[in-house]
Amino acid sequence: MLKQAFITAILGTLFLFFISYNLEPALIKISEISNNHLGNFVKVQGMIESVRQTESLIIIKITDEENISINILAQSADFQENQAVEVMGKVTEYKGMLEIEASKIKIVDNSE
């Protein structure tokens, strides 16, 4: 009985870890990001407006259909202006402005 409980606990823990690792936040508009999102993960889509390399990171500014921009922080990137991207990351604040520390950035095919 103890052996069965131990196996069930291990399998349940692995299942919860797998599920939580593969969950992503729902896609929201950039204009919906507020101070309420600070410290939380969000997912947004937009067009790259500018890409700027600094010494320690790359700042990608994206704009959604409502022409609201937000800075995306990334360690490395091969992105160009006017590319459609989807960004998932943590909302942070820097010098009074909200930005996303990207954990995942991918190019979106917007030809549909």
Residue, then its C-alpha position, 0 to 999 in steps of 0.5 A: m500500500l505504501k509503495q502504491a501511494f509513493i508511486t502515485a505521488i511521484l507520477g502526480t508530481l511529474f504530471l503537475f510539473f509537465i502541465s505547469y511547464n507547458l501552460e502559456p498565458a492567454l494572448i492579450k493586447i499590448s494596450e491591456i497591460s497595466n500595473n496589475h500585470l507587474g510580475n506576471f507573465v503575458k503573451v502579446q503579438g505585434m509588429i517590430e517597430s525598432v530593434r536596438q542593441t545595447e551592451s547587455l541586451i537587445i531592446i525590441k519595440i513592438t506595436d499592436e494594431e492599436n499603435i501602442s508600443i512596449n519594450i521587449l528585453a531579450q538577450s539575443a535576437d535576429f529580428q528585423e523591423n516590420q516582422a510580426v512577432e509573438v512575445m511571452g515574458k514577465v511584465t516589469e517596470y523600468k524608469g516608470m515604464l512597463e516592459i516585458e522581459a522576454s522568455k520566448i519570442k517567435i516570428v509569426d506568419n501573418s500571411e493568413 
